[in-house]
Structure formats: structure tokens, C-alpha cells
Amino acid sequence: MKKILLKIIALTIVLLYSGYIEAETITVSGTYQGKNIYVKNNPIPNDSLTSCTSEVFVNDIKVVADFTKYDYEINLSGFKIGTKITIKIIHKNTCKPMIINPQVIK
């Protein structure tokens, strides 16, 4: 029983760790100018069911959104104009989302 439990724990750690190996990050920093960020969520080649974007963080706070869409919006309206922000988009290494309007945070 102990051996089975150890194997399950080891397998879980390997699966969790492998997910981070396959992920990449896009980071954009600047000053909030009063507009939201729009992202084109490029599809994964040969996989129409899995979205490219895994997670999004704004100033290290996880953003809740529907990343299964081809395009999505990162709502920044909760920030005051002039606030420094950093956006991190975690995505699969087999695709790369594109920020459509990066100029809105200078």
C-alpha cells in the first residue's frame, strides 16, 4: 500500500512539473493609460480543443477569463490611470498569443 501511494505521489509531481516545463511566459510592463489589453489567442497546431493561453496575471494577481476563445480582453479598468502594471501571459510552448494593442501601456 505504501509503495502504491509513493508511486501516485511521484507521478503527480512529475505531471505537475512537466506542465511548467511546457509553458512559456510573455511579460509586458508599463503605465496604465485607461484602455484594456486585447490578446489574440493563437490556436495550438493540430489541436482545436486546447487554448494557447493557460493563465494571465496582472501585477501578480491571477486574472479570471475565458481563455478558450480566439481573442480575449484583459480588463484593466480597476487601475487608476498612471498606475504601473505588469502583465504576464502563461502559454503553451507550441503556440504564442499576440498582444494586439501593447501600446496602451507605455
Buried (B, 14 or more C-beta within 10 A) or exposed (E): EEEEEEEEEEEEEEEEEEEEEEEBEBEBEBEBBEEEBBBBBBBBEEEEEEBBBBBBBBEEEEBEBEBEEEEBEBEBEEBEEEEEBEBBBBBBEBBBBBBEEBEBBE
